[in-house]
């Protein structure tokens, strides 16, 4: 597994906060123009950490939207090396915005 990226090159998007293992340690997506830009950045982040999805190093299982304490979170379930893993992104900054 590669290191955690802090910014998406060529854009103003940054990743702050925790490691994404729970809502409390969610990865905060900062600087996205709207939902399309933000969600695209989440998948870009996963590819940087876990490798290319097309190479088979991880598989997408599902995605759900959570609202906790006034904030919006994307909860992504993936399988890495045969093990199911949850990754949480704080999407409060861009949730509901069109880009």
C-alpha positions in Angstrom: 0.0 0.0 0.0 1.3 3.4 -1.0 1.5 6.4 1.3 -1.5 8.7 1.9 -1.8 11.6 -0.5 -2.4 15.1 0.9 -3.3 16.8 -2.4 -4.5 15.9 -5.9 -1.9 17.2 -8.4 -3.2 19.8 -10.9 -6.2 20.7 -8.8 -6.9 22.6 -5.6 -8.2 19.5 -3.9 -6.6 18.5 -0.6 -7.1 15.6 1.8 -7.0 16.3 5.5 -8.0 14.6 8.7 -7.5 11.0 9.6 -6.9 7.7 7.9 -10.5 7.1 6.9 -11.0 4.0 9.1 -14.1 5.5 10.8 -16.4 8.5 10.8 -14.3 9.9 13.6 -11.1 9.6 11.6 -12.6 10.4 8.2 -10.6 11.8 5.3 -11.8 15.4 4.7 -12.0 16.4 1.1 -11.2 20.1 0.8 -11.4 22.3 -2.3 -13.8 20.3 -4.5 -16.0 22.5 -6.7 -19.0 20.2 -6.3 -20.2 16.6 -6.0 -18.7 15.3 -9.3 -15.3 16.8 -8.6 -15.4 15.6 -5.0 -16.5 12.0 -5.6 -14.0 11.7 -8.5 -11.3 12.8 -6.0 -12.3 10.1 -3.5 -11.7 7.4 -6.1 -8.5 9.1 -7.2 -7.4 8.9 -3.5 -8.2 5.2 -3.3 -6.1 4.5 -6.4 -3.2 6.4 -4.9 -3.4 4.4 -1.7 -4.4 0.9 -2.9 -3.3 0.9 -6.6 -5.2 1.0 -9.8 -8.7 -0.6 -9.6 -8.3 -1.9 -13.1 -5.2 -3.9 -12.0 -7.3 -5.8 -9.5 -5.5 -4.8 -6.4 -8.9 -3.7 -4.9 -12.5 -4.1 -5.8 -15.4 -1.7 -5.1 -18.2 -3.3 -3.1 -20.5 -0.4 -2.3 -21.0 3.2 -1.3 -23.4 4.8 1.1 -24.1 8.3 2.4 -24.1 9.0 6.1 -25.2 12.0 8.1 -23.6 12.3 11.5 -23.6 15.3 13.8 -24.6 17.7 11.0 -21.9 16.4 8.6 -22.1 14.3 5.4 -19.9 11.3 4.9 -19.3 8.9 2.0 -18.8 5.3 3.3 -17.0 3.2 0.7 -16.6 -0.5 1.1 -13.8 -2.1 -0.9 -12.0 -5.4 -0.9 -8.2 -5.4 -0.7 -6.3 -8.6 -0.7 -9.4 -10.6 0.0 -10.3 -8.4 3.1 -13.3 -6.1 3.2 -12.3 -2.6 4.2 -14.4 0.5 4.9 -13.1 4.0 4.0 -14.9 7.1 5.2 -14.7 10.5 3.6 -16.0 13.8 5.1 -17.8 15.3 2.1 -19.5 18.1 4.0 -17.7 20.9 2.1 -19.0 19.8 -1.4 -22.1 17.7 -0.6 -25.1 19.1 -2.5 -23.1 21.4 -4.7 -23.2 21.0 -8.5 -20.0 21.5 -10.5 
